[in-house]
Amino acid sequence: MTERERSCGTAVLLSRLAVGDERAWRDLVDRNSGVVWGAVRAYSANRADAEDAWQATWLLLAENLHRLRDPDGVSAWLVTTARRESMRLARARRRESPSGLAGVLAETADGTETPESSAVRSLSAARMAQAFAQLSHRCQQLLRIMAVAPDASYEQIGTALGMARGSIGPKKQRCLRALRLRMLASGSSEAVEGVAV
């Protein structure tokens, strides 16, 4: 789909949304959900907060739909709103927590795992999380958005993070290299195999 077709399609979707067409909402969400999810996940400490910010972003679009003038700007508006909602929620969470630390989601095992393999997996995940937390905020954002929205284009990622499209690939490589080095330094050679550089 060309940019012109996408723009015309978005204009039609917005006009359908204005008259309450439910299918238009589904189409708009389908078209933009990956980049919105990538933006909220890049700026959220955990999945629950990302989901809250994702829902708030779509609610704000519904509330402000009458203010949108440019169909070409809908994706950028959604990304900006997603980023702001995620940061707003993160600030609120820091105020709620006495230590200022965000909560960590515990992944549940499927029940077929042995206690030993579960312990090894937990240790590897903890080391990965520790190494990831030592990365710069910018690297964390970039790697999160690429992990949760692997189909997002570099243009979409650039819009979500405010980066030039041409800098995303090199930055990703530097971030992955830094993550690999931190994991090796922590003694997690078995988990490093999953970190491609």
Secondary structure as GFF3:
##gff-version 3
##sequence-region A 1 197
A	DSSP	alpha_helix	3	18	.	.	.	ID=ss1
A	DSSP	alpha_helix	22	42	.	.	.	ID=ss2
A	DSSP	alpha_helix	47	64	.	.	.	ID=ss3
A	DSSP	three_ten_helix	65	67	.	.	.	ID=ss4
A	DSSP	three_ten_helix	71	73	.	.	.	ID=ss5
A	DSSP	alpha_helix	74	96	.	.	.	ID=ss6
A	DSSP	alpha_helix	115	133	.	.	.	ID=ss7
A	DSSP	alpha_helix	137	148	.	.	.	ID=ss8
A	DSSP	alpha_helix	154	161	.	.	.	ID=ss9
A	DSSP	alpha_helix	165	185	.	.	.	ID=ss10
A	DSSP	alpha_helix	189	192	.	.	.	ID=ss11
###
